[in-house]
Amino acid sequence: MIKRPEQFGRRRVRGDIAIIIGGLLVFSSCAQASTPPTEYKCDAPAAQYDQIDVPLSSDQNSVRGTLVLNATRADAGWMPKTAIYYMSDHRPLFGMMVQSQDLRTWMVYLVTAGETRVIGKVANPGIIPFRLDFGMGAKAILVAGKLRAEARFRRTDKPHVLIGCSTASVVFQNLEWGPQNIEAQAQNANK
């Protein structure tokens, strides 16, 4: 479902990451998945966006997959970006945003309720294996390729994940929605 840019975000404002992520916060009219998808193709023309809202059951506390960054679109006021967020109502509590400022490289951000910070960059086009673990009690973990970040975290009563993109073509593929935290799975696999 393609939306107009005024619903997705604001024009580029130097130094204001909060405005950059603001676009993914409006999801009242976005598509809602009845079951978590295994793939989500997000193809948004310049200055437009697409997104999906995925309700989670109480035992789904992790997601892993591969983000394929296919193409960016040039627009004077809209930077290509994509994100996957664990949400509380209309606000991201934890997640990953990937944004291109020069149409050649993508910056990877950790997004939490209190901050947005750069954790690294990848070339365009790029393939980023990722995992979000939001079932570790008071902490959440993001792994994006070789990048890793942790943040304080608290689950909500009605958990859901928002996935979207703007001014870009990306695919979230091989999505696995896990009932067990990712760190415990990795430790068990190494035994």
Stockholm file with secondary structure:
# STOCKHOLM 1.0

chainA/1-191         MIKRPEQFGRRRVRGDIAIIIGGLLVFSSCAQASTPPTEYKCDAPAAQYDQIDVPLSSDQNSVRGTLVLNATRADAGWMPKTAIYYMSDHRPLFGMMVQSQDLRTWMVYLVTAGETRVIGKVANPGIIPFRLDFGMGAKAILVAGKLRAEARFRRTDKPHVLIGCSTASVVFQNLEWGPQNIEAQAQNANK
#=GR chainA/1-191 SS CCBCHHHHCCCCCTTCHHHHHHGGGCCTTSEECSSCCSCEEEECCTTCEEEEEEECCTTCCEEEEEEEEEEECCCSSCCCEEEEEEEETTEEEEEEEEECSSSSEEEEEEEESSCEEEEEEEESSEEEEEEEEEEETTEEEEEETTEEEEEECCCCSSCEEEEEEESEEEEEEEEEEESSCHHHHHHHHTC
#=GC SS_cons         CCBCHHHHCCCCCTTCHHHHHHGGGCCTTSEECSSCCSCEEEECCTTCEEEEEEECCTTCCEEEEEEEEEEECCCSSCCCEEEEEEEETTEEEEEEEEECSSSSEEEEEEEESSCEEEEEEEESSEEEEEEEEEEETTEEEEEETTEEEEEECCCCSSCEEEEEEESEEEEEEEEEEESSCHHHHHHHHTC
//
